[in-house]
Amino acid sequence: MTDVATKPRPGTSLRGFSAPLILLGGLVIVPIGLALLTTGYEAPDDAAYVRMAFASVAGATVAIITVLGLIVDRIVRRASLSTIAIFAVIALVVVPWQLSAVSRTADLLLTRLAL
């Protein structure tokens, strides 16, 4: 084999990070980290409820941007059709799930502030 056949195509890695690592970070680590940073360990007041709601929405936004960014990256870099299909299925699961999480967060915030 030649060197060209054994080397990966230029520009196929995301600056040294693999797609599963980016998915793990964007879907799990960052949202949980935001939630832990904004959670208080005493009785929450109205400001704490708002802070936690904003952290939930920020975590959902990070998750949506992560999956959409990865699928756009795979399309732009002309990945195989199966790879694009896998990321499309992941995006079709994650985006509605996170949008419903934002809706639930808004309802929960309104309920907590009304009390």
WOGI-V532632 format. One record per helix or strand of 2 or more residues. SS is the DSSP state (H for helix, E for strand). FROM is the first residue (numbers start at 1). LEN is the number of residues. If there is no record, write none. Layout:
<<SS;FROM;LEN> <SS;FROM;LEN>>
This chain:
<<H;3;4> <H;19;20> <H;46;31> <H;81;34>>
